[in-house]
């Protein structure tokens, strides 16, 4: 075990004090994250500053004091006297980038020591050397990517001249169209739209080494996964896990995907967020799933812009801290206007949630309960819309399969519907004495076209509205006849006949 970890405590005090004393010091300080602070009193203070800034509120000793007290963190950090002591040690804002660099260097050293300790434990426990060296190398690269000179980098960005020829790499995907390699992914839909089932299938496909999801969407990278499941209990998740894995005949290797089941976790609690980051760093996890947003932020107002902005900032920072992807499972609003297509506008709550996402996956229902609509939106403006078929529970079949482009399928369905409607009309024309719904269903089936009673009634209603058929009687005695062949009103006896 590591007894003493590196800490830039004086730099932490000076940087936090600067933010309390001068608002110009806040922006460079926010290049850090709460987990970069080694003194356990400092992460809650930093988190309070970050929340206030995200909400557009002023940052000073008074507002931070109020924020800490509102969150029940004031005693933990040492009370008002601690804030006064920090303010007394404040450096000028111009010095904060250098202080931030010192803090990040110490945090990087701590992360490296923890990584090496974890690797040593795995080596002693018989972990394959080649796998261990590969994962250790990737973890070191991620630490390097986070950068040691954060202060210098945080206030310097490349300039792009319009006279130059610009070139930007395409978005990298772990799973084509569904999961980018980096950034926040919003994964939304109404209840019973297979949100969790689909996301678990994608994650297990990554972990099990499957070549693609739904037989179509190629899997390019295989990050380690941490799945935080707040709503579903262990038996439910285990049942889904078995149902997904059954057709593959494999299980994921140990460590490829981890589940935390029904934790009392709150994304508004800095200590809980710190645990997430430290766990991901220790286990070299770069794909974090939060299922669901509201269940994992019980202290936040789901419609309050201030709380939602603070939560969005937390999730974006989580992405940066784990140098990977955070998938947020969320509920859609229930009042989509009739006729409006499924889109990112269905995300429930304030727009800060949409703004924080690099990628959006929305799931919607269809007339077929075993087919769902998928809408995808990237921040570059690209969108996609298609259908996936869902196999019944326990069927032993692949859980999700590609069912086609929405527009093409809708056109195909309209063509089938038009043909069926014409068949109903032709049957009535061929039987000018009038027919009941039951007679129509039987006659159509005898001719090789099997339609349900409800389907025939819908076609009759549409033909009646279009002025192609007339009906007489009511309820079960209703009779239909085609206007094109009417010679006289049907007799009362015919009107009374039951199909």
HUSULZI-V186053 format. One record per backbone hydrogen bond with DSSP energy under -0.5 kcal/mol. NH is the residue of the N-H (numbers start at 0). CO is the residue of the C=O. If there is no record, write none. Layout:
BEGIN
nh=NH co=CO
nh=NH co=CO
END
This chain:
BEGIN
nh=2 co=0
nh=8 co=6
nh=11 co=7
nh=12 co=8
nh=13 co=9
nh=14 co=10
nh=15 co=11
nh=16 co=12
nh=17 co=13
nh=18 co=14
nh=19 co=15
nh=20 co=16
nh=21 co=17
nh=24 co=21
nh=25 co=22
nh=26 co=22
nh=28 co=24
nh=29 co=25
nh=30 co=27
nh=31 co=28
nh=35 co=32
nh=36 co=33
nh=41 co=38
nh=42 co=38
nh=44 co=40
nh=45 co=41
nh=46 co=42
nh=47 co=43
nh=48 co=44
nh=49 co=45
nh=50 co=46
nh=51 co=47
nh=52 co=48
nh=53 co=49
nh=54 co=50
nh=55 co=52
nh=56 co=51
nh=59 co=57
nh=60 co=19
nh=63 co=59
nh=64 co=60
nh=65 co=61
nh=66 co=62
nh=67 co=63
nh=68 co=64
nh=69 co=65
nh=70 co=66
nh=71 co=68
nh=72 co=67
nh=73 co=67
nh=76 co=72
nh=77 co=73
nh=77 co=74
nh=78 co=73
nh=81 co=77
nh=81 co=78
nh=82 co=78
nh=83 co=79
nh=84 co=80
nh=85 co=81
nh=86 co=82
nh=87 co=83
nh=88 co=84
nh=88 co=85
nh=89 co=86
nh=90 co=13
nh=94 co=91
nh=95 co=92
nh=96 co=92
nh=98 co=94
nh=99 co=95
nh=100 co=96
nh=101 co=97
nh=102 co=98
nh=103 co=99
nh=104 co=100
nh=105 co=101
nh=106 co=102
nh=107 co=103
nh=108 co=104
nh=109 co=105
nh=110 co=106
nh=111 co=107
nh=112 co=108
nh=113 co=109
nh=114 co=110
nh=115 co=111
nh=116 co=112
nh=117 co=113
nh=118 co=114
nh=119 co=115
nh=120 co=116
nh=121 co=117
nh=122 co=118
nh=123 co=119
nh=124 co=120
nh=125 co=122
nh=126 co=121
nh=131 co=127
nh=132 co=128
nh=133 co=129
nh=134 co=130
nh=135 co=131
nh=136 co=132
nh=137 co=133
nh=138 co=134
nh=139 co=135
nh=140 co=136
nh=141 co=137
nh=142 co=138
nh=143 co=139
nh=144 co=140
nh=145 co=141
nh=146 co=142
nh=146 co=143
nh=149 co=147
nh=152 co=148
nh=153 co=149
nh=154 co=150
nh=154 co=151
nh=155 co=152
nh=160 co=158
nh=163 co=160
nh=165 co=163
nh=173 co=178
nh=174 co=178
nh=175 co=217
nh=177 co=174
nh=178 co=174
nh=180 co=171
nh=182 co=323
nh=184 co=325
nh=185 co=358
nh=186 co=184
nh=186 co=327
nh=187 co=185
nh=187 co=360
nh=188 co=329
nh=189 co=362
nh=192 co=189
nh=197 co=193
nh=198 co=194
nh=199 co=195
nh=200 co=196
nh=201 co=197
nh=202 co=198
nh=203 co=199
nh=204 co=200
nh=205 co=201
nh=206 co=202
nh=207 co=203
nh=208 co=205
nh=209 co=204
nh=212 co=216
nh=215 co=212
nh=216 co=212
nh=217 co=215
nh=218 co=210
nh=219 co=173
nh=219 co=217
nh=220 co=173
nh=223 co=283
nh=224 co=255
nh=225 co=286
nh=226 co=257
nh=227 co=225
nh=227 co=288
nh=228 co=226
nh=228 co=259
nh=229 co=227
nh=229 co=290
nh=230 co=290
nh=236 co=232
nh=237 co=233
nh=238 co=234
nh=239 co=235
nh=240 co=236
nh=241 co=237
nh=242 co=238
nh=243 co=239
nh=244 co=240
nh=245 co=241
nh=246 co=242
nh=247 co=244
nh=248 co=244
nh=249 co=244
nh=252 co=206
nh=255 co=252
nh=257 co=224
nh=259 co=226
nh=260 co=258
nh=261 co=228
nh=261 co=259
nh=264 co=262
nh=266 co=295
nh=268 co=265
nh=269 co=267
nh=271 co=268
nh=272 co=268
nh=273 co=269
nh=274 co=270
nh=275 co=271
nh=276 co=272
nh=277 co=273
nh=278 co=274
nh=279 co=275
nh=280 co=276
nh=281 co=277
nh=282 co=278
nh=283 co=280
nh=284 co=279
nh=285 co=223
nh=286 co=223
nh=287 co=324
nh=288 co=225
nh=289 co=326
nh=290 co=227
nh=290 co=288
nh=291 co=289
nh=291 co=328
nh=292 co=328
nh=295 co=291
nh=296 co=293
nh=299 co=296
nh=301 co=299
nh=303 co=300
nh=304 co=302
nh=307 co=303
nh=308 co=304
nh=309 co=305
nh=310 co=306
nh=311 co=307
nh=312 co=308
nh=313 co=309
nh=314 co=310
nh=315 co=311
nh=316 co=312
nh=317 co=313
nh=318 co=314
nh=319 co=315
nh=320 co=316
nh=321 co=317
nh=322 co=318
nh=323 co=318
nh=324 co=285
nh=325 co=182
nh=326 co=287
nh=327 co=184
nh=327 co=325
nh=328 co=289
nh=328 co=326
nh=329 co=186
nh=331 co=188
nh=332 co=345
nh=339 co=336
nh=345 co=342
nh=346 co=343
nh=347 co=330
nh=352 co=349
nh=354 co=350
nh=355 co=351
nh=356 co=352
nh=356 co=353
nh=357 co=183
nh=358 co=183
nh=359 co=376
nh=360 co=185
nh=361 co=374
nh=362 co=187
nh=363 co=372
nh=365 co=370
nh=368 co=366
nh=370 co=367
nh=371 co=387
nh=372 co=363
nh=373 co=385
nh=374 co=361
nh=375 co=383
nh=376 co=359
nh=377 co=381
nh=378 co=357
nh=380 co=377
nh=383 co=375
nh=385 co=373
nh=386 co=403
nh=387 co=371
nh=388 co=400
nh=389 co=369
nh=390 co=398
nh=394 co=391
nh=400 co=388
nh=401 co=213
nh=402 co=386
nh=403 co=386
nh=405 co=384
nh=408 co=404
nh=409 co=405
nh=410 co=406
nh=411 co=407
nh=412 co=408
nh=413 co=409
nh=414 co=410
nh=415 co=411
nh=416 co=412
nh=417 co=413
nh=418 co=414
nh=419 co=415
nh=420 co=416
nh=421 co=417
nh=422 co=418
nh=423 co=419
nh=424 co=420
nh=425 co=421
nh=426 co=422
nh=427 co=423
nh=428 co=424
nh=429 co=425
nh=430 co=426
nh=430 co=427
nh=433 co=430
nh=434 co=479
nh=439 co=435
nh=440 co=436
nh=441 co=437
nh=442 co=438
nh=443 co=439
nh=444 co=440
nh=445 co=441
nh=446 co=442
nh=447 co=444
nh=448 co=443
nh=449 co=447
nh=450 co=448
nh=455 co=451
nh=456 co=452
nh=457 co=453
nh=458 co=454
nh=459 co=455
nh=460 co=456
nh=461 co=457
nh=462 co=458
nh=463 co=459
nh=464 co=460
nh=465 co=461
nh=466 co=463
nh=467 co=462
nh=468 co=462
nh=469 co=480
nh=471 co=478
nh=476 co=473
nh=477 co=474
nh=478 co=471
nh=479 co=434
nh=480 co=469
nh=482 co=467
nh=483 co=467
nh=484 co=481
nh=485 co=482
nh=494 co=490
nh=495 co=491
nh=496 co=492
nh=496 co=493
nh=498 co=475
END
